[in-house]
Amino acid sequence: MKKIVSLVAFGILLASAAVAQVSQDVLKQMSFGVRASFGASMLDITDSQKHELGNELAAILSDSLGTQNASYSVDNDTTGMGGFAFWGNYSFPQVPALGIQGEIGFLFNNGTEINAESKTSIFGVGSVSLEAKDKISYTTMELPVLVTYTVNKGGFFEFIPHGGLYLSFPLGKCKEEYDVTIKAAGKTFKTDCEEKNKINNFAFIGLAIGADFALNFTKTSALIFNTRYMADFNKLKIDGDEVARRSVFLLSLGYRYTVR
């Protein structure tokens, strides 16, 4: 019995040593980093949503003034956004330039600004316009898995293109801020309001592509400049309606630590 116990104990010791060695070998292929991002977000509003908003404004203008010739135009713009992320990268020993990178990050102020305007004219008054700005924004947690390839690995300057898929989880509700302006007879009237609506999506899936530019100022530390484009495959749903598909362009500055 003592011999069996001794053999089991010896086996456990060998296994622990092997695991420790493997873990150490894996860590030697790892690098870790953190970055802060800023950029622009765009929601590609569906045509049906644009027509719905435009028709609504035209109907309000026509009904309130008793006219039938109100026209409308609708467009949407990018909005500024920001965020931060933590990441880890594993380089394959057989092909050191090739790696796989996992991240967890947060993006704030995803969204867009929709600009709609309806115009008509009244005899004796002139042109009358109703302008509406609808700013949509929400926060997400991002979980990308990327393939990376490092050019000039280990040199002072490295170029690292990357690409892969991500899961994006909306956090909380979608905030909508409305600004309405009425212009008539040389006078301007303004009003605004804010509301929060439920996002029906559990998660978004999308494609991320970009590149890192690394400056290695020591053997283990590097300053990282990052550019990235992200595009969701599925559309944002608010209160049961498909509203838009998100795309994001980010510029980031970060720090990388490489295990030696």
C-alpha positions in Angstrom: 0.0 0.0 0.0 2.8 2.4 0.9 4.4 1.7 -2.5 1.2 2.5 -4.3 0.8 5.7 -2.3 4.4 6.6 -3.1 3.9 6.0 -6.8 0.7 8.1 -6.8 2.4 10.9 -5.0 5.4 10.7 -7.4 2.9 10.8 -10.4 1.1 13.8 -9.0 4.5 15.6 -8.5 5.5 14.8 -12.1 2.2 16.0 -13.4 2.3 19.2 -11.4 5.8 19.9 -12.7 4.7 19.2 -16.3 1.7 21.6 -15.9 3.9 24.3 -14.4 6.4 23.9 -17.3 3.6 24.1 -19.9 2.1 27.1 -18.1 5.5 28.8 -18.1 6.1 28.0 -21.8 2.6 29.3 -22.7 3.2 32.5 -20.7 6.5 33.1 -22.6 4.4 33.3 -25.8 1.9 35.8 -24.2 1.6 39.6 -24.2 -1.0 41.7 -22.4 -2.3 45.2 -23.0 -4.7 48.0 -22.2 -5.9 50.8 -24.4 -8.2 53.8 -24.5 -10.2 54.6 -27.6 -12.1 57.4 -29.3 -13.8 57.5 -32.6 -17.0 57.7 -34.5 -20.2 55.6 -34.6 -22.8 55.4 -37.3 -26.2 53.7 -37.3 -27.3 53.0 -40.9 -30.9 53.9 -40.4 -33.3 51.8 -42.5 -35.2 53.5 -45.3 -38.5 52.5 -43.7 -37.5 54.3 -40.5 -36.4 57.4 -42.4 -39.7 57.5 -44.4 -41.7 56.9 -41.2 -40.0 59.9 -39.4 -40.3 62.1 -42.5 -44.0 61.4 -43.0 -44.7 61.9 -39.4 -43.1 65.4 -39.5 -44.9 66.3 -42.7 -48.2 65.1 -41.3 -47.7 67.2 -38.1 -46.9 70.3 -40.2 -49.8 69.8 -42.7 -52.4 69.0 -40.0 -51.4 71.9 -37.8 -51.4 74.4 -40.6 -54.1 73.0 -42.8 -51.9 72.5 -45.8 -51.3 69.5 -48.0 -48.0 70.2 -49.7 -45.5 69.6 -46.9 -42.2 68.0 -48.0 -39.5 66.3 -46.0 -35.9 65.2 -46.0 -34.1 62.8 -43.6 -30.4 62.0 -43.1 -28.2 60.7 -40.3 -24.7 61.6 -39.1 -21.9 60.0 -37.2 -21.5 60.7 -33.4 -18.4 60.8 -31.3 -17.7 57.9 -29.0 -15.1 56.4 -26.7 -14.1 53.4 -24.7 -11.4 51.2 -23.2 -10.3 47.6 -23.5 -8.0 44.9 -22.0 -6.5 42.2 -24.1 -4.2 39.2 -24.2 -2.3 37.8 -27.2 -0.8 34.3 -27.7 2.0 33.9 -30.3 2.3 30.4 -31.8 5.8 28.9 -31.2 5.9 27.4 -34.7 5.1 30.7 -36.4 6.0 33.4 -33.9 4.6 36.2 -36.1 1.1 34.6 -36.0 -1.1 35.1 -33.0 -4.6 34.9 -31.6 -6.0 37.7 -29.4 -8.9 37.9 -27.0 -10.3 41.1 -25.6 -12.8 42.5 -23.3 -13.8 46.2 -23.8 -16.5 48.7 -23.4 -17.8 51.3 -25.9 -19.8 54.3 -24.8 -22.1 56.5 -27.0 -22.7 54.0 -29.8 -25.3 55.6 -32.0 -26.1 58.3 -34.5 -27.9 61.6 -35.0 -30.9 61.6 -37.3 -31.8 65.0 -38.8 -35.2 65.4 -40.3 -36.9 68.5 -41.8 -40.3 69.2 -43.2 -41.2 72.4 -45.1 -44.3 74.0 -46.4 -45.5 77.5 -47.2 -48.5 79.6 -46.2 -49.8 82.6 -48.2 -49.0 85.7 -46.3 -46.6 84.0 -43.9 -44.0 82.4 -46.2 -41.9 79.4 -45.5 -42.6 77.3 -42.4 -40.3 74.5 -41.3 -40.3 71.9 -38.7 -36.8 70.5 -37.8 -36.2 67.5 -35.6 -32.9 66.0 -34.3 -33.0 62.5 -32.8 -29.8 61.4 -31.1 -29.6 57.7 -30.3 -26.9 56.4 -27.9 -26.2 53.2 -26.0 -23.3 51.4 -24.3 -21.9 47.9 -25.2 -19.5 45.4 -23.9 -17.2 44.0 -26.7 -15.7 40.5 -26.8 -13.5 40.2 -30.0 -11.5 37.2 -30.9 -8.9 38.2 -33.5 -6.1 36.7 -35.6 -2.9 38.8 -35.6 0.2 38.8 -37.8 3.3 40.8 -36.7 5.6 42.3 -39.2 9.2 42.9 -38.0 8.4 41.1 -34.7 10.9 42.0 -32.0 12.1 45.1 -33.8 11.8 48.7 -32.6 8.8 49.2 -34.8 6.1 46.5 -35.4 3.2 46.5 -37.8 0.4 44.2 -36.7 -2.7 43.8 -38.9 -5.6 41.9 -37.3 -9.1 40.7 -38.1 -11.8 38.5 -36.6 -15.3 38.3 -35.2 -16.8 39.8 -32.0 -19.8 39.6 -29.8 -21.2 42.9 -28.6 -23.6 43.0 -25.6 -25.8 46.1 -25.1 -25.8 47.3 -21.5 -28.9 49.1 -20.3 -31.4 50.9 -22.4 -31.1 53.0 -25.5 -31.2 56.8 -24.8 -33.0 59.1 -27.3 -32.7 62.8 -27.1 -35.1 64.9 -29.2 -34.6 68.6 -30.3 -37.4 70.1 -32.2 -37.2 73.6 -33.9 -40.1 75.4 -35.6 -39.3 78.4 -37.9 -42.1 80.6 -39.2 -42.5 84.3 -40.0 -38.9 85.1 -39.0 -39.3 83.5 -35.5 -37.8 80.4 -34.0 -39.3 78.1 -31.4 -37.4 75.3 -29.8 -38.3 72.4 -27.5 -36.5 69.2 -26.4 -37.1 65.9 -24.5 -35.4 62.7 -23.6 -36.5 59.1 -23.2 -35.0 55.6 -22.7 -36.2 52.6 -24.7 -35.6 48.9 -24.4 -33.1 47.2 -26.7 -34.4 43.8 -27.8 -31.1 42.4 -28.9 -29.3 40.1 -26.5 -26.1 40.4 -28.5 -24.7 41.6 -31.8 -22.2 39.7 -33.9 -19.9 41.4 -36.3 -16.6 41.7 -38.1 -13.5 43.7 -36.8 -10.5 44.6 -38.9 -7.6 46.9 -38.2 -4.0 47.3 -37.3 -1.6 48.0 -34.4 1.5 50.1 -34.7 3.9 49.2 -31.9 7.0 51.1 -30.6 9.1 48.8 -28.4 10.9 51.1 -26.0 12.1 48.1 -23.9 12.3 44.4 -24.4 9.0 43.9 -22.6 7.1 47.2 -23.0 5.6 48.9 -26.0 3.5 51.9 -26.9 0.6 50.8 -29.1 -1.3 52.9 -31.7 -4.4 51.1 -32.9 -6.9 51.7 -35.7 -10.0 49.5 -36.1 -13.2 49.3 -38.1 -16.2 47.3 -36.7 -19.5 46.4 -38.4 -22.4 44.5 -36.9 -24.1 41.8 -39.0 -27.5 42.1 -37.2 -29.6 45.2 -36.8 -30.4 47.1 -33.6 -34.0 46.5 -32.4 -35.7 49.0 -30.2 -39.1 48.2 -28.8 -39.5 45.4 -31.3 -38.6 47.5 -34.4 -35.5 47.0 -36.5 -33.9 50.4 -36.6 -30.4 50.3 -37.9 -27.1 48.5 -38.3 -24.0 49.8 -36.4 -20.6 50.5 -37.8 -17.7 52.0 -35.7 -14.3 53.5 -36.5 -11.8 53.7 -33.6 -8.4 55.2 -32.9 -6.7 54.0 -29.8 -3.6 54.5 -27.7 -2.4 51.8 -25.4 0.4 49.9 -23.6 1.6 46.3 -24.1 3.6 44.1 -21.8 5.3 41.0 -23.3 6.3 38.2 -21.0 9.9 37.1 -21.2 
